[in-house]
Each structure stands twice: as C-alpha cells, then as structure tokens.
Amino acid sequence: MRIALLTIWHVGNYGAELQAYATCRILEELGHDVTIIDFRENENPNESFKGRLARYISSCTLTHFKFSIFWNKYFPNKTRHYHTYEELKANPPEADLYLVGSDQVWNYKILADKAEAFFLAFGKGEIRRASYASSFGISEWQANEPLTSMAKQMLCRFSAVSCREASGIRILKEVFNIDAAEVLDPTLLFDEYFGVNSQNATEDGTLAYYPLSTNNELAKFSIELAHELGLRPNNINKKVLLSNTIAWNRPDVEQWVNSIARASLVITPSFHGLTFSLLFRKQFIIINNNINQERKVRMTDLLKKLGLENRYFDSIERAKKTKAWEQTIDYDIVFPKLLQMRSSSIDYLKKMLQL
C-alpha cells in the first residue's frame, strides 16, 4: 500500500524527528511504501524580514547540517516541498492512504492556520484517511467553531482514529463523537535504535539531563545531583549559541539517543525523554518545573499505565523531598506491561492498514 504520512518533522526537535522516523519504520516493516508529505509545521511564508534572515542563518549552522544528515538518511521518500496549505490542496500527493500522526498533530495552538491540513482536509475524497497515535497536546478542546466544525466533518471520514493519550480519547468522544483507540507513541514500538538497545548499551557513569529549552534551575539541580551521586552531568541538549534563538551546534539525533541509552540516571520534562528512558530501561525522574499542565497530561497518562506515577514531579522541591532517584525502577514489572501495550498497538495498526 502507498501511504502518504503527514506528521510534525523537520523542526530540529529530537522527539518530533524520532516519532516520525519510528512511524515510517513500523509502516515499512509491515510491508508498505511510505512517503512523508513535506509540509512543515514551523514554516511561515509571511514571516518578517528579520524572521527570514534568522531562518537563513540557522540553515548555515552545524546544527542544521547534522539534522539534515538525519533527514536525508531516514526520510528518503518525500513529496515535493509544500510551502503553504494552498499548495498542498492544489496538488495533493497520490496515495492509497493518507495517515496523520503521531505527535501533537491536532494541537491547534501550535499549528495555528495549518491545523486544517492535519485533519487531512485535502486530496480526493475516495482516498482513505486514518490516524495513528495522534495527539492533541492539550487537555481541553477550545478551538473556534469553524475549526471545530471542519475537524468534526473530516474525522467522520476517517476509516480509523487512534490517539496516544487518554485525554485525547476523551476529547474525540466528547467533542467529535468519535470512538478512538488508544495506542502507544510509535517510538515505543521498538527496542533498538541505531544499533543500540538496553542489552548492549554500556553505562558511562553519566546523569543525562534534557531541558527542552534554557532551564537554568533544572540544569543546576541536575549538576548538583550528579556530583552528589558520583556521576558526570551531561546536558544532552547542550547548545553553542550564535544568538538567543540560533544554535550553532547541538548533539545530533543519534548522539541524543545514545546519551540516554548509556546514562545511569535521566532527568527531563520531555515526553520523548521519558519514552526513550523506558525503552532503554533507565532510572529516571520527570521534573516539569514549568508546570506545563498540557505536557503533564501526556506523560502522566503513560506513567500511570506502567505504575510509575511516583517518577513525575511538578517541581524540583518535590523531587528533592522524595529522593525518587533512590527508588530503583523494577523493569521486570514495568516492561511486561509495556510489551503488552506494544503488541496491542501493532495489532491495531495491522488491522487498520487492512481495512
């Protein structure tokens, strides 16, 4: 089957790139031909001269070069580059199935005027449409009426709808009257990435911390805890900056994965920092010290299913009080639960593709 995948990618975010990679990988392993629809969430054709200049400078950095290697290596099959949604509507790709997911593809707050595209409101009506592990990235749907009406109309045309969070399942039912399946984020469908898994990754005595943005408080805590535990602190999103917004250099995607795989302890507020900690059976704590409730939901949903609610903290102070890093995660208990969820998610995906 020819599958045209619309997802969030090409944004220089480790989690976004890896979920796109994992989605393509599982579809290809199931025997399908996958093409990325090259429509980018982070592009604004009407941006200011200052914005265009910053984008051009960013494209000349070592960071961009590293991510470009990843994109070219792992996403060889792409459509033409659609700069606007109008271009996509005017000349949509040919496919047997349009698939959207995973990541926050239905988060209208970050997609803005591109949200319509991610409900697959383009292309011929006879082409099948479906979602895999799509996320709203929000706990409540509060979009305007035109977007809500469009989304409701399009979702009714999907042959299968699945979401990666319980909160998304609730939104789909309450707002759109859609009964959706809850499935795993695609990054959790594999044990091995780039030749590394929990069986062959040798710990290197590091505490890997992954701040999503500049977070001096989290960095300070991680460095102090590393020294207390006799570990070497490793900022796996360390940036060499040209300006406040342009990073000349950052670790590449494979380095990021390897840093988690070889760490003795991981500290992060990131959902995909969590998923890769689980895959590599790491001791970890989640500290969402910016109190981002929307980010909280997608992590606590997963942690609850695995019996790991005690690894999540809304503040550094609460983490310090419990000293959760002294409580060893028993992966002999956790992993069978994850494997069961993985098996049911792959079974769902197989059935969806056979409809």
Salt bridges, closest charged atoms under 4 A:
GLU29 OE2 - ARG25 NE 3.27
ASP38 OD1 - ARG40 NE 2.75
GLU43 OE2 - ARG40 NH1 3.72
GLU43 OE2 - HIS81 NE2 2.97
GLU47 OE2 - ARG55 NE 3.12
GLU87 OE1 - ARG80 NH2 3.29
GLU94 OE2 - LYS124 NZ 3.73
ASP96 OD1 - ARG2 NH2 3.35
ASP103 OD1 - ARG164 NH1 3.98
GLU140 OE2 - ARG170 NH2 3.62
GLU165 OE2 - ARG164 NE 2.59
GLU174 OE1 - ARG170 NH1 3.46
ASP179 OD1 - LYS173 NZ 2.99
GLU182 OE2 - LYS305 NZ 2.50
ASP185 OD2 - ARG164 NH1 2.90
ASP185 OD1 - HIS272 NE2 3.27
ASP191 OD1 - ARG342 NH2 3.03
GLU192 OE1 - ARG25 NH2 3.14
GLU203 OE2 - LYS282 NZ 3.43
GLU224 OE2 - LYS220 NZ 2.77
GLU254 OE2 - LYS73 NZ 3.88
GLU294 OE2 - LYS109 NZ 3.09
ASP314 OD2 - LYS296 NZ 3.40
ASP314 OD2 - ARG318 NH1 3.85
